[in-house]
Amino acid sequence: MSNALPELSQLEQLISRYPNWVRASPLAHISVARQSLAIWRLELGNPAPHLPVLGLFAGVHGMEKIGSQVLLAWLESLLIRCQWDDSLLQLLDNVRLVCIPLLNVGGLYLQQRANPNGVDLMRNAPVNAQGFTAWPLGGQRLSKHLPWYRGNPSQLEIESQLLINTVQQQLLPHPFALAMDCHSGFGLRDRIWFPYAAHKRPPYHLAEAVALREIFNKTYPNHDFYLMEPQSLNYTTHGDLWDYLYDQQRSQYPAHVFLPFTLEMGSWLWVKKNPRQLFSWFGHFNPILPHRLTRVLRRHLTLFDFLLRATASYQRWLPDSTQREPYQQAGLMRWYQSN
Ligand SMILES: [Zn+2]
């Protein structure tokens, strides 16, 4: 049990408290400042290969603790509901849930974006951006002492490799997989990004992303604070792990559906409402005031519940081959008209 990092203690307490519901494996231990911190993978639900999977990830960027906190808050609520909510247990019979809530556990401990080797994991994948990319934001190989360092091109970082292995082994072989990777720090809105980061072309599963957006917006008309869009609409980057995994999925399992999303919580709003946060680097990425933290922790519970239910029932809302065209056109009109 680690007291070095409160989020890791919370995660390890969940694992020890709910052994009947959660299967947990330490994927690796990261040594940092004489601590040995585990990277945990949690699984719930039914692992049968023909069933759909939801993958939830957080803590890729160590500065963005709020992503891990939001995911842990939802997981804790889910595990408590496993004690009394029969409908949840029935749901979990029909879906598998795989989570890595603290991927860059060394970076979280050090309160830095990069991993302990100074590598930005979201610039570390073997993918190069096409067209104009802002330097160094899009990823740089000059120095690990500058932000957005891509790392050694011939050696993936251990955290990146663990994420890739988990998605390749636990998500992609299933007929339907949805992933959400929780970040913070960009803009005033809560954004839900989908590939690509490397270029401005649409992903193959644009129609499916539009269909998911439509059922969310119709089901939760008062949760209109999410802005869904391709990441490349904001900026393009090298080395995005989700770009890499999405292309892997397309070449290895072309008949399967894989929808990888990134939740980018808009932290500028917290700074705007509490300008003193401007003077704290941590405050650029995380809500500081207790009431705001509570509000952010409950703000996304509905989204995670929705994703679990939408994954379990994907056959009910996913457009089939004869229905894809209008969804595809709607996505092209909304996001790709300037191409
Ligand atoms: Zn991030």
Residues whose N, C-alpha, C, O or C-beta is under 5 A from the ligand:
A	BS01	ZN	H61 E64 H183 S184
